[in-house]
Amino acid sequence: MQKIRQILLFLERGISQRAIEKEVKITRKTIALYLQKFLQTGIDFKELLKRSDEQLEQILGLLKPVVPEGTDPRKVHFNSLIEYFNKELSRIGVTRLLLWEEYIKEYPAGFQYSRFCELLQDQMKVNNAVMHFVHYPAKLLEVDFAGDMLHYVDPSTGELIACPVYVAVLPFSGYGYVEALPDAKLPQVVKALNHTLDYFGGVPLAVKSDNMRQWVSRSGLIRI
């Protein structure tokens, strides 16, 4: 818009289109088109310079019609893929950038990356209700196994061995302890828990797990 105002100012001062082209780096063909549209208004250049950016864009035919987002075909297409996006983002290694690159390749007229991320974030706020929990220092230790196992190669056999990953976190500070175990049986869990307490240098008031089968034989409402 600044260049359009420069062109208008130069035209008002009687500067040639060739000189304007060199100054604003816009072709004479475009300058001539702008001049024609300005003259068609019947308004002198001084008065046109007082008009708003939006009014000048409207005169030049540069003002794009506003498409209600609900009827925007890009938004309709995006909304149809929300479930797929959420599913893909839950997979390890899938980032928003990778997802957007796949999306824009299949739908070149789609949203650019920044807008794509904004819409994803808005959907996450709608779909993911978050409950706020208050934690206190040294009150609770949360333990569980990570969803994915680590692996090592047995040097004697070349076999790939899976290792369950024990994770313990103090929720107040986010301080954690992680250990790969030979197996997920109770003796190994107890040993890892002892290692956790040694590592933290203290004992919390309570240890909580998400019903780890190693120490829950049956569910019930009795708190031990």
Secondary structure, 3 states (H helix, E strand, C coil): CHHHHHHHHHHHCCCCHHHHHHHHCCCHHHHHHHHHHHHHCCCCHHHHHCCCHHHHHHHHCCCCCCCCCCCCHHHHHHHHCHHHHHHHHCCCCCCHHHHHHHHHHHCCCCCCHHHHHHHHHHHHHHHCCCCCCCCCCCCEEEEEECCCCEEEECCCCCCEEEECEEEEEECCCCEEEEEECCCCCHHHHHHHHHHHHHHHCCCCCEEEECCCCCCCCCCCCCCC
